[in-house]
Each structure stands twice: as structure tokens, then as C-alpha cells.
Amino acid sequence: MAKNKSSYVCQHCGAHFGKWAGQCTDCGEWNSLVEAPNVSMPHHNKGTAKPNASRSTSRSTAAPAGNYSGTHSAVMPLNAVSVTLDTRLPTGISEFDRVLGGGLVAGSVVLIGGDPGIGKSTILLQTATNMARADSLAGSALYVTGEESLAQVAMRAKRLDLPADRLRVLAETNVETICAALTQEQPAIAIIDSIQTIYTDAINSAPGGVSQIRESAAILTRYAKQTGTALFLVGHVTKEGTLAGPRVLEHMVDTVLYFEGQSDSRFRMIRAVKNRFGAVNELGIFGMTDMGLKEVANPSAIFLSRYDKPVAGSVVMVSREGTRPLLVEVQALVDDSQGQPRRMALGLDFQRLSMLLAVMHRHGGIHTSGQDVYVNVVGGVKVIETGSDLAVLLACASSIKEMPLPSSLAVFGEVGLSGEIRPVPNGQERLKEAMKHGFKHAIIPKANAPAKDAPQFKGINVIAVERLDDAIESAFEL
């Protein structure tokens, strides 16, 4: 027997509790439990209810009518499964295709999140109008808006001068009604803006709650998989910058994209943090204009500052984002502290910065114990790979010594706790990117050094190092 009573749902993992608690015992998050009234809970449940059981019960009642409802599958050997190459659907925006792994895959579900006003609806409206006019899709695209009226969507398309004659639109928030419209239209691509506004009749709670988001996304995902419709879901983000709703939402979808950068900046970056059909951490660079988001033809150039003369505390690093190398400038400012020394990192891992400063003290002979250290990656890009270690330490050393490094120097390499310079993936591709932009010197790990007689690297002075002290000494001798 079951009875209706108020329960508390974790906004992070979706676990159910019979009473409020300060911490979710399933995922460990604090202050994440929110009351969800009228949730059916078994009498025997003293603590948490199993999320899987809740989902299976809701799904069985929430499945909308249609020919995409669940079917029985037969058990078979893995080698008997027929495999076909993924058919990619181009979005008409090459940088967006890059982030997606080469284009949309039929039946895939893509979740895209970002701060308000950063361009989520803009780029999806551009994508929808492009794909609606594609001859291969025969105008098969549907834009479903739950936050704006159809007049607002039309005004945005007119302002961006988009060809909206073939794009089909729908203003709806009920997932059953949306699925019925999708069944009738049978689009190759559908956009749901946003998943936080969608609700299902099977759950008696307000839109935006954990249960509503989870079940609505499950219904839409099941529809996409069984009909082959490529689906975009727009997601809100929390004040911490993560996608709002239960973490299970990110596990349901095939691809998760995040907008990076500030909403007041003229550049936008989209990073793939999960992609079942392409490279993770792939980065797409866009410029925000009056006519919408435009692709940046030479991404490395926008992150490089051009000075009249070299300045202390600045080093150019060759990063690798997804499948391509990218030149970014790392700036450091080290100054005497007026109290408790501060450490601040923008675009880098703060904890790793503290570790690197300790390594520089022990193995490089440069200490920062009584000084404030500020490190910034120019342009708002986030660098999450360890290949930035050497550039960060050289920028800090340059600021401490008040000695500028050559503007023609590019750096990459991982720094270990014992002061060794460790290799990073795709070292030669990084060197080629530095050469393409006119850099004459490169300090790199010895394990990444090309052969001395390699003709493609004759235009650059490659300095291969094994230890941090050797790298610092070589940098200030140039």
C-alpha cells in the first residue's frame, strides 16, 4: 500500500527522503533537499526511496501515447548486432559542428546550458533556421518554446535576419502535447527551450522541480531514440555555473555542452563536457554580433595580446582543446602581501596553482610565501589540462623577477611534484600551431621534442627540458 505525503527531493541527485535533512546522504550535497508535496511513497520506506523505483513507476504512467512507446527487445550476441556509420546532420555552423563531433547524429539528445543572455537561444535559433532550409532535411525542423511567446521568437529571428520561412514553431510546455506534435510533424531536428519549463501530467508538482525535469527529459529522450529525431534541450544553470536539476539529467543525454565566457564579452565559447559521438572538451569559438553568433576563423589570434614591447608576467601557452591546439596568453601578477597572502586563479584550477607554487619553491628556488599571486588566462577561456603548468610557473617567475620573457616564446609542459617536466599529448601539433603564428622559440618537455633533423620544425628554436630549474634558466637566457 502507498500513501500520499510530503517528501523531500535532492535537487542535485534526485533522491527522495521522508523528512528534511541538512545533507543528502546519497550524494553528500548540503542544503539541497526541497519539499515535493503529493509524492507517493511506500509505508515501509523509513529513509530514502530508491530513485530507480521512482523513475520506473513514473515512466510507466507518464509515457505518452504514440508509436514510439516501449517495445520488447530480444537478447542476441553482440557480434550479431548490425552496425551502421553515424549519419551526421550539418548544422550550418562549422564551429558548432566541431563541438558536436562533426554534426548532429540522428536520434541523439544534446543538452546545452549557460548563463542567462549568453546566447543559448540565439545559436539554436540560427541552427534551426539553417537546418530547416537544408535540402537533405526537406524543411524538417521544429522549435518548441516554453519560455517565450511565438511573437518573441519571431522578433528575434527578424532582428537576426534569419530565413524563418521553413522553420516550424510551437509554444507549449506539456510534454505529452509536445510529443504528439512531434509525432505529427516528424521533424529531423527538434529544439526544446527550455527543459525547466516542461512538465508531465503524470507528476503532481510544479515545472522545474527535480521530478518534473527528470521525467520530462526521460520521455523526450525515449521519443528521440525510438524515432531518430535529433533533439536539443536548453538547460538553466545554477549560481555555481552547473546545470540546474538532478545530475541524472546529464547521464540521460548523449551530449552536454556548456557556454563559457562572460555574457558582457564579445566572444562566446561552447565546450563539450560529455559527448558520446565526439571528443570531450572540444571547444567552439564564436563572436557575438548584432546578427547573432558568428564563427571565429582564427581562434588562437583572439587570445593573444600584442604589446609594443615584452612585459613581465606574460607567457604564451600552447593548449589543446578537444582536437585542436590553441594559443592562449597566461598572465601572472606577484606582489608583496599586506596581510594573509592570497592566491587567485581565473581560467585555471586554484588548487593546482597552490601546488605548482610549492613545486617552484622547492625545485626552482623561487618562493612566494609572503606574496599575493594572481594568475589569469586572457580571453575568459578555461584551461583544464596539465599542459599549462610550465607556462603558469614561468609567468609567475617573470613577474617576481620583473624580467619580461621574449614575446616570440611559446611554452607547454606538465610539472611534476619532484620538479620534472612531463610530456603532454600531441606535442608536435602544438609546435606547428606556434610556428603558424610566428613564434621563434619554444620551451617544451624533452619527451615531446621532435627529431633534430625534422624539416618541418627548422623555423623554430626548440628548447627541450627535463627539470623545472632548467626551464626557468633557459627562459631567462633567451
N, C-alpha and C positions, 0 to 999 in steps of 0.2 A: 504494500500500500504506500502511496505517496501523498503528501500534503503540501499545500501552497504556503510558503512562509518567506520572509525576507532572508536573503542570503547576501554574502559579500564576495565580490569578484575581484581578483587581482588584475589591475589594468596593465600589468607587464606580461604575465604568462597565461592569464585566463583561468587560474584555479579558483574553485568555489569553496567558500568557508561558511559554516553555520553561524559564526559570530565574528565581530570585528576584532582585528589584532593589529598591532603596530607594524609587524613584519610578516611578509608572505613566507610561509615555511617551505613552499615549493621552489621559489626562485631566489629568495633572500632579499627581495626589494623591500624598502621601508616605505610606509605611508602610501601603499599602492592599492589598498582594499577600498572598494566603493560599494555602497549598498545597491543591490539589484532586487527590487521587490517582485513578488509574484513569480518566483522561480521554483519549479517543482523539485523537491529534494526528498530522498528516501528517509523513513523514520530511523533506520539503523545507522545513518551517517552521523557520526559524532564530530568529525572534523572536516577535512577536505573531501569534496566529491571528486571522483576521477574525471578529468577533463575529457578523456576519450569517450566515456559513457555519456557525458552530457552532449558531446558533439554528435555521437551516433543517434541519440534519441531525437535531437533537434533536426538533424538532416533527414531522418526518415519521415518526419512530419512536414518539413519545410520544402521538400523537393517539389518544384512547380510542375504542372502538367506539361507534357510535350514528348516528342520522340527522342529527347536526349536523356531521359531518365535512366537509372542504373540498369545494366544488363549483366547477365551471368557470363563469366569467363571460364574457359577450360584450361586446366593445367597442362602444360606442354614443356618439352625440353627447350632450353634456351637457344640452342643452335637451330631449332625449327622455327623460330620467330623470324618473320620476314622483315628485313631492314631496308629502308629507302633513304636516300640522301635528303637532308632537310631542304625544303624549298623556301628560299629566302624572299621575303617581300620587301623591296626597297621602299624606304620612307620618303625619298626625295631629298633628304638632308644627309650628306655623306658623313658628317661628324656624328650624327645620331645613329646612323648605320654602324659606324665603328664601335660605339659604346654597346650596341645591341649584339655585336659579334658578327656583323655582316648584313644585318637586316632582320626583319621580323620572321619568326618561324610560325607556320600555321598551327593554331591550337595553343600557342604559348600565352602566358599571362605575365604581364610586366607591371610591376608596382613602382611608381615614381613619386618621390617625396622631396620636400624642400620648404624653405621659409615662405611665408605669405609674400606675394608680389615678386617672387624671384623669377617667374617665367614658366611655371608648370603648364598652366592652361594655354599659354601662348604657343609653346613649342608643339603641344599636342594638337592644337587647332591648325597650325601650319602643316603638321604631319597628316592630319585627317583630310584637309583640302587637297594636299598633294596626292595622296593615295586614292582619293575619290575620283580624281581625273586620270588615274593611270589606266591605260587601255587594258592591261592584263587583269585588272580587278573589276572592270566594267562598272565603275562608279559605286562599288560595294563598300561603303563606309558609313558608320552610324556614330554620332556624337551624342551621348546622353549626359545632360547636365542636371545636377541636383542642387547646386548652389546658386546658379544664376537663371534668369529667365531667358527664353529664346531670343527676346529682343536684345538683351545684353550680349549674348554670343554673336548675334548678327552685327551689332555695333562694333565689336572687337574685330570681326572679320573685315568689315568695311574700313576700319581705321588702318588695318594692316594691309589693305588692298589685296586680300586673298580671293582666289576664284572659288566662290561658295555655291556655284550653281548646281553641283552634283552631290554635295555633302548633305546627308540626311541627318536631322537633329530631332531630339526628343527631350522634353523636360519632365522627368519622373524620378521618384525616389523609392518606389516599391519594387523590390527585386523580382517578384513574380510577374508584375506587369512589364518590367524591363525584359525578362526572359521571353515573355510572349511576343513582344515587339521584335526581339532578335530572331525568334523563330520565323516570324512573318517576313522580315526583311532579308534574313540570311546574309548578313554582311561578312566580308572577308576580314574586316577590322572594326572593332568597337572600342569606344573610349567612355569610361565611367568617371565622371568628375563631380564629386569625389566619393570614395568608399565610406567615409564617415557620415554621409548624408543618407545612405541607403539602409533600408530596413526590410525585414521579412515579417509577414503576418503570423508566422509560427511562434514568434517570441514576443511576449508582452513587456516590452521595455522601449525606452526612447532610442532613436537613432544615435549612433556614436558610441554606444556602450560596447563593452567587450564582446558580449554575446551576439549583439546585432552585427558588429563588424565581422566577427568570425564566421557566423552562419551565412551572411550575405556573400562574403568572399568565397565561401565553400560552394555555394550554389552557382555563382558566376564562373568559378574555376571549373566546376564539373561540366557546365554548359560549353565552355571553351574547348575542353579536352574531347568532348563527345561530338562536337560539330565542326571542329577545325577553325573556328573563328579566333583570330589573334586579338587579345584583349589587353587594353591599357587600364590600370586602376590608378587614380590620383589619390595620394595619401597625405594627410596633415602630419606635421611634426610637432613634437613637444618643445618646451623651452630649452631642453638639453640638446635639441637638434636631431633626435631619433624619431622614427615613425611612430605616430600615436596608435594606440590599440595594442592588442596582445602580440607577443613575439611570434606566436604561431602563424600570424598573418604572413610574415616573411618566409616561413617554411612552406606555406601553401603555394606560393607563386614560383615561377621559373626564373624571373629576373627581378632584381631590386636595384633601382637607380636613385642616386641622391644628387640634388643640386648642391654645389659648393660655391663659395664666394659670397660677398655681401650684396644685398639687394640694391644698395646705392652705387655699386660699382658698375662700370660699363661692360665688364666681362662676366660670363657665366661659365661654370664648369659642371659637367654631368659625369659622375663616376659610377661605374657598375660595381657594387659591393657583393652581388651574387649574380651569377649567370650560368645557367645550365647549358647554354648554347654558344658560349664565347669566353673570352678571357676576363677574369676578375681584376678589378682595379683599373680597367680601361677608362681612359679619360677623354671626354669630348669638350672642345673649347669653342665657345660662342661669344659673339659680341652683341650686346643689346642695343638696338637702334629703334628709330621711330617706326620702322617697318617690320619689327619683330626681331627674332634671334637670327643672326647671320653667322655662318661658319667663319672661323679664323684660319686663313690659309697657311700661316707660318706660326704655329703656337709658341715655339721657342722664343721668337723675337719679342713677344709681348711681356715676357717675364724678365727681360734683360734691361737694366738701366745703363744708359750711355753717359758717362761722365767726361768732362773736359780733361781731367787728369785722374789717375787712380786715387781712391780714398781708402783709408784704413777701415777694417772690419767688413769688407765686402769680398765675397768669393763666389764664382760661378760654379755651380754643380751640375753634373750630367745625371739626371734622374731617369728612371724608366717607369712609365705609367702604362700598364697594360702591355701592349705590343709595340710601343714606340718609345724611343728616347726623347727626353725633353730637357732643355736647358733652363735652369731657374737660378736666380740670384739669392744667396744666403747672406743676410746682414747680421752683424753682431755688434752690440754696444756693451762694453765692460767699463764700469765706473766705480769709484770709491763709494762704499755704502755709508749712509748716515745713521744706520741702526742695524737691525737684523738684515743680513744680506738676502736679496731677492733673486729668484730665478723665474724667468718668464720665457715661454716659447710659443710663437704663433706659427702654425703650419707644421709643427713638429711635436713629437712626444715629449712632454715635460719630464717624465721620469727618466727617459733615456738621456736627456740633456744633463741632468744631475749626475748620472753615471759617467757620461763622457768627460765632464769636468774633473771628476775624481781620477779618471784614467790619465788625463792631461797633466794633472798634478804629479801623479806617481811616475809616469813613464815619459812625460815631456818636459818636466821641470818647470812648469808654469802653473802657479796656484791662483785661485780666485776665492779663497776662503773669506776674505773681508771685502768682497766687491759684489755689486749687483751685476747680473748677467742677463741681457735681453737678446733674444735671437728671433729673427723674423724671416720668413720666406716671402719674397716680393710677389705681389700679384694676387695674394689670397689663396694660392694653391696649397693643398695639404700633401706633404711628403711623408709616406708611411713606410718606406723601405729603409733598410740599414745602410744603403749606399751613400746616404747623406752624412754619415758620421765624420768622415775626414774633412769635408767642407765646413761643417759646423765648428770643429776644433781649430782649423786654420783661420776661420773668420774671427773666432774669439782671440786667438794668439795675435792676429793682426791688430785687433782693437786694443789689446793690453799693451803691446809694444809701440802702438801708434805708428806702425810701419805699414804702408799700403802694399798690397801684393799686385803683381802685374795684371792689367786688365785683359791681357791675352792668355791668362791662365785658366784652365778648366780642371776640375777635381772630382773624383769619386772614389769610394772605398769604404769598407766597413772596418771599424776599430774594435778589437777585442779587449777584454779586461786585462790581459797581460801586455798590452801595447802593440800587438801585432796588427798589421794591415791585411785584412782578409779580402779575398776576391768577391766580386759581385757578378750576377748573371749578365750575359750579353755585353761584355766589356768592349769588344771591337765595334759593335754597333754604336755604343756611346762615343767612342773615339771618332767615328765617322761623322756623327752629329756635331761634335765640337769642331772638326775640320770644316764642315759645311758652313759654319758661321764665322770662320776666320780665326779661330783660336790657334795660337802658335806653340803653346806649352800645355802639358797635361801631366798631373801627378796622379798615378793610379797604382793599384796593388800589383806586386810583381807577378802574381799568378795570372793577371789579366793582360800582361804586356804582350804585344804581337811580336812575331819574329823580326829580327833586326833588318833583314833584307826584304821585308814585305813592302812592295812598291806602293800600295795604297795609303801607307802612313808616312811617306817620306816628307810630307809638308808640315809635320808637327813633331815637336821635341817631346818624346815620351819619357818621363822620369818614373821608373818603376821602383817602389819602395816596399820594404818588409816591416819596418818599425815606425812608430809614431814620431820618435825623435828624428829619424832620418827624413821623414816627410816635412816636419817643421823646418829643419835646417835647409833642405832643398828649396822650399818655397821662398825663404828669405834670401837665398843666394841668387835668385833669378833677377 
